[in-house]
Amino acid sequence: MSVDPDIKEKKKVQERIVIRYSLVLYNDDVNSFDHVINCLVRICNHELIQAEQCAWLVHNKGRCTVKSGPMKDLRQMCESLLKNGLTAQIE
């Protein structure tokens, strides 16, 4: 019994589909740059320079995508950012 090659290929393609979400950090008038940078390093595993760049983007543009990936990976990070007084959302 042989398997139709089209079915095999379709299955491979279906397995590769992953919905990616974005964790977005928003500007506020409450938190210091140091606090935002420290949270990004500690919670989102950013390198220091990456966290600094994100903090400046948030300050100047009002928002910045700080992480992308599957919902299950971002949910905990978003909750931790919120618990630390930052304004964040998964989109």
Buried (B, 14 or more C-beta within 10 A) or exposed (E): EEEEEEEEEEEEEEEEEEEEBBBBBEBEEEBEEEBBBBBBBEBBEBEEEBBBBBBBBBEEEEBBEBBEBEEEEBEEBBEBBEEBEBBBEBE
